[in-house]
């Protein structure tokens, strides 16, 4: 059972010791299909940024995670958000939204725009939009309408290391 956010949930910066629990959560949330997505291609070459990645905990149990990866979009340094995973029971308490806001704020404080592949109705409430991303080229097939950014007027070019 997950407690309401104002009670027992705590949020921490990701630590190396969290990796096993995060992988288990990602396996549960996305299954093996996560490895064929264009976003996974980005994570294969991007630099992991644990300083901008966060976990949500209910006591000692991981209930949510968001990871960030340093990339370039064309010549523009940026960070790539994802995956974002939250146990089903935690979704009604806003765990995912809190994680997105924390990761986005960390990226913006470090001077990076944020890129992701996701649903604009969900991420739009945090300021993400497809408008700056028309010229973004992801590694592999992707629905261009789902390529979103925050903190950039225009991103253009291939996503690369």
C-alpha positions in Angstrom: 0.0 0.0 0.0 1.2 3.5 -0.8 0.6 6.3 1.6 -0.7 9.6 0.5 2.2 11.9 -0.6 1.8 14.2 2.4 2.4 11.2 4.8 5.1 8.6 4.3 6.5 9.3 0.8 10.1 10.6 0.5 12.0 11.7 -2.5 15.8 11.3 -2.9 18.4 11.7 -5.5 19.2 8.4 -7.1 22.1 6.5 -5.5 24.1 3.6 -7.0 22.5 1.2 -4.4 19.1 2.0 -5.9 19.9 0.5 -9.3 18.6 -3.0 -8.6 15.2 -1.8 -7.3 14.9 0.7 -10.2 15.5 -2.0 -12.8 12.9 -4.2 -11.1 10.4 -1.3 -11.1 11.1 -0.7 -14.8 10.7 -4.3 -15.7 7.4 -4.4 -13.9 6.1 -1.1 -15.4 7.3 -1.6 -19.0 8.2 -5.3 -19.5 10.7 -6.4 -22.1 9.1 -4.1 -24.7 11.0 -1.2 -23.2 14.2 -2.3 -24.8 13.0 -1.8 -28.4 11.9 1.8 -28.0 13.7 4.8 -29.6 14.2 6.2 -26.0 16.2 3.1 -25.1 18.5 3.8 -28.1 19.3 7.2 -26.5 20.0 5.6 -23.1 22.5 3.3 -24.8 24.9 6.1 -25.8 23.9 9.0 -23.4 25.8 9.8 -20.2 23.7 8.9 -17.1 23.1 11.9 -14.8 22.3 10.6 -11.3 22.6 14.1 -10.0 19.3 14.9 -11.9 17.7 11.5 -11.3 15.3 10.8 -8.4 13.5 8.1 -6.5 10.2 8.1 -4.6 10.1 5.9 -1.5 7.3 4.6 0.7 9.3 3.7 3.8 12.0 1.4 2.4 10.1 0.4 -0.8 10.8 2.1 -4.1 7.5 3.3 -5.6 8.8 5.6 -8.4 11.8 6.6 -10.4 12.9 9.1 -13.0 16.2 9.1 -14.8 18.1 11.8 -16.8 20.7 11.4 -19.5 23.0 14.0 -21.0 22.8 14.3 -24.8 23.1 16.8 -27.6 20.3 17.7 -30.0 22.3 18.9 -33.0 24.8 21.2 -31.4 22.6 22.0 -28.3 23.5 20.3 -25.0 20.4 18.9 -23.3 19.2 16.2 -21.0 16.8 13.4 -21.9 14.2 12.5 -19.3 13.2 8.9 -19.0 12.3 6.4 -18.1 9.7 7.6 -15.6 8.0 4.7 -13.7 5.6 4.7 -10.8 3.9 1.7 -9.3 0.2 1.7 -10.2 -0.9 2.4 -6.6 1.2 5.5 -6.5 -0.2 7.2 -9.6 -3.2 8.7 -7.8 -0.9 10.5 -5.3 1.0 12.5 -7.9 4.3 10.6 -7.5 5.1 10.8 -11.2 4.4 14.5 -11.4 6.6 15.2 -8.4 9.4 13.2 -10.0 9.1 15.0 -13.3 9.1 18.4 -11.6 12.2 17.5 -9.5 14.1 16.2 -12.5 13.1 19.1 -14.7 14.0 21.7 -12.0 17.5 20.0 -11.6 18.1 20.2 -15.4 17.0 23.8 -15.7 19.1 24.8 -12.7 22.1 23.2 -14.5 21.3 25.2 -17.6 19.9 22.3 -19.8 16.7 22.1 -21.8 15.0 18.8 -21.3 13.9 16.4 -24.1 11.6 13.4 -23.7 9.3 11.1 -25.6 5.9 11.0 -23.9 2.2 12.1 -23.9 1.8 15.8 -24.3 -1.5 15.8 -22.3 0.4 14.5 -19.3 3.8 16.3 -19.7 2.2 19.5 -21.0 1.0 20.4 -17.5 4.7 20.7 -16.5 5.5 23.0 -19.5 6.6 20.4 -22.0 5.6 20.9 -25.7 6.1 19.3 -29.1 6.4 22.7 -30.7 10.2 23.1 -30.2 10.9 19.6 -31.4 9.8 19.5 -35.0 13.5 19.2 -36.2 14.6 16.7 -33.6 15.8 13.4 -35.0 15.6 10.5 -32.6 17.7 7.3 -33.1 15.0 5.0 -34.5 11.4 5.2 -35.2 9.3 7.5 -33.1 5.9 9.3 -33.3 7.2 12.9 -33.8 4.2 14.3 -31.9 5.5 12.6 -28.8 8.9 14.2 -28.9 8.6 17.0 -26.3 10.9 19.6 -24.8 11.0 22.1 -21.9 13.3 25.1 -21.7 14.1 25.5 -25.4 12.5 27.6 -28.1 13.7 25.3 -30.8 15.7 22.1 -30.8 17.0 20.7 -34.1 19.2 17.9 -35.3 20.0 14.3 -34.3 20.0 13.3 -30.7 23.5 12.0 -29.9 26.1 11.7 -27.2 
